[in-house]
């Protein structure tokens, strides 16, 4: 009789069976690599953390010191500029006249106001310019609505300083801070102090300077007074009028050039450092959130841990699969594929022998050869296309016969210059020029000679004008010259130079003359078509008055004492005196 049958345990899963050589190799590999990898990872993390900390400290100190130096340079620049404006003859002369009871005092005040308004428009950092008399009372301001000094600028002592003074910052009506910069206005010849020029510096504009140096997207830079008032920041989400904790500021001051940790109003830890702005009671604080600063380190740590785990699993899984014979050709294929992915198509792998790896090597080499040939063809096609596009772009804006700007591009240039002059307030002139008796010349000498005349006129126009002037073939035998920053007298001089230069140009049919009309912005119009029409009317007046001359359009006289005597359209042409 047989005894009871003892149940036998089933076979262990294949990946747990230690009698398999593959699993033994895996366990040995994992055990041999796990300890050194963990030790190396720990040491690498400690060294990386120390390096990251040192980099953060260095970057924050660099940001704060660079910003402080930039602000110091900015203050010096503003002091220099306000000194230049205060020493202007326009300011001192008119302020001296305002202090008199002469009938011209009101005119002097108006001129002084216009000058301040002009300077304020041109200087972005000035929110307002004011002129005070010797007693510190308001004379005039760039703000037409200003009738009295703002309370923060009412001085309880006479202003007697000999140099530029930086006043106490104060909050403006928009909630942003302003700082008055005071410069003495001396009488011509240094005979005494007439008053003070006050420039209200808009400190909100300093956000651009602060933002230029801040440490990445997570960092921010603050400009503070030593009492803790935040004047402006590089962070648009932070209210400039917010107060900086005085205890934190004292900690930063005590740290000197070192980095200290503080907690902001939301309780977030920040790493901060401080630098003083020379010649002021301003300080610069550069800071970055601790979590943001160390976020790359945390990510690197997590990635390293994941990579270690993955590496251990990969080594264990690949040991029993890959052999040396297979790994080496595959490594070559991988490296070659990486080179191709990076754009290097000069890769060529040695033959991989027989079998699948050898076949893959041959296919890879053939693929690279075809990619290289295709890229060469594409590069050649792109080069030809760029050359054709450049030719088309040139043809679209130039006249094919003379090489000058064509009518369409010429009107665009005129409109662009008008926009620029409208912003800068400068003059601009336009010359409309027509070849005298050109049809008769064509009929007498033929169209080829007529084309030669047009080319010669274009050559004379280019040689007699400046590089910034726009020379245009307006149509047929008519030309246009756009003269930026050129008033009426300059336009007449330019027209005279053109006529004189053309007189030296040899033509088969004898001398060729021009008739020209000049118009000036804004006297004759503020739009392109208005200036062209005014210059065209002056051109026809030149034709009626005998040709070979330049006529200024009606409505803008030349300065007194000019060597040109130009009468308006409808009388006679302008000629050199």
Phi, psi and omega in degrees: 000132182274150178279178180294144181275124178278125182296136179266138177291143179289163179297143179290154177304154185299324185281354177253356184281116183279353177279357178270130182298328180296315181292324177297317180297320180297312182297318178296319181294315180297315180295324182285334184261337186295312184296308180296327180294315180296318179296316179296322180295318179296314179296319180296321180294317180297316180293320180296319179297317178296318180294319180295318179299315179297321179294318180299313180300314182296317180296316180296317178296321179296317180297313183295316182290319179296318180295318179298317178295320179295319178294322176298317177297320180297316179297319178296320179296316180295322178297318179295316182295315181294329175294321178296316181293319182294328180275001180297138178299329179298322182284307185295317182296313183289326177294322177296322180288327179296325182289351178266172176257016181294156178300337183277001183297318179295321177296320179296320178297319179295318178296321179294320178296316179299320180296316179297319179297319180296316180295319182296324179292327184276335184258109186297328187278352180266115174279335179195145175241135180227149175244126178252151177278186184295340180266003179084016178264150184292130174261309178198170184213158174289344176271111184298340180272358183283124179244341180208162179295141172296153185305324183288350180250011176276113187269138179268011178214154176294145178275109183237002182299145182269348182233187180288136179237138175262118183278182181285130175297149179213155182284133178273179181295337179273001182091352177269163185267148174233152177231124180282136175246119188251131180228128179293143175254114183264148177294151178306132182086004179070030185285348181159173182270122179273328183176205185222136172262123183246123176250120176277104181282126179276102185289343177296333179290345179286352177302327179295318179293317179297319181291337182292338185246357188295156187276090175068185182290334183274345183271169175206157180234134181240141173253121185233159163273161183296343177280348177112355180288128178277116181277316177195164183220167173274352184259112183294341181276352181260128179294125181299329184279001180295154182260138177271134183304119181302326179295319177296319180296319178297322178297318180293319179297319179293331180286347180065237179271004181279175180253132179239154178258136178220170177243131182279187185297334179272002179083009180275137179286134179228145173262123189228152173217159189230146173217141181273145174270118183303152175062028177201171175261028179267148173227152178249129177244119175255130183212159178215145178298137182300317180296318179294322182295320183264005180301317177300324179293317179297317178297318179297320178297313180295318179294322179296317179297316179295321180295321178298313179298317179295322180296317180299315179295321182294316179299314180296324181283332185268343185301317184273359181256312186264137174249168183299322183297323182277325187293316185298311177298323179292324176299319178297319178296318180297314180296319178296318178297322178296319177298317179296318179297329178279358177102002180270105181259016177266012182288138174217117182270144176292157180304138183265014180079199181272172178089187185298318182296319177297319178296318178298322179296316179297316179297319179298312180299319178294321178298315180297320179299316180292321177297319180297317179295319179295320179293322178298318178295320180294320178298318179296319179294320179295321178297315179296321180294320178296320179296317179296319179296321178297319178296317180295319180298319179293317181294331184287342183240359182239157176274129186295330183278311188261343184080000178280171173298142178278178186301314184296312181293326178298318179292326176296316179299316180299316179295319179296318180293324177297317177299317181295315181292329178296327178283320185272342180080013180272171179277167174205140182233156178229133174249128170254125190234137179227139178285125181290135174055038184291321179298318179297321179296317178298315181296327184277322189243354176094160184294324177302318178290326176296320175297323178297323177297314180298320177295320179294320177297317178299319179296317179295321179297316181294322183282336183264359181242171181277166179293333181275350181283146177262116181256124192230137166272107187287326180158134180060236179260018182253137183233160177225141177235123177263122186244091178293150177053042184227124180271192184297316181295320178297323179295319179294321178295319179297316178299318179296319178298319180297314179298319181293320179294321180293331180297340179267001182274123180280132176230151182300319184273012180097184184301146177239136181244167181232153168243137185224145174237140183242141175225148187235137174272135003260010186300321184256005178149158178248354178248158184299314183293331178291317179294318179297319181294319179294318178293325180293320178296320177295325177299315180293329174296319176299321177297315183292332184270011173118001179064179178054051181199170179241132181236134177271135181297152182294139174117357179214110179277166176271160180298152177297136181089001180293150177281000174254139174242099186249123174264163189284170180302138179107350178248259180227170185283157175279130179227156178299139179289000000 
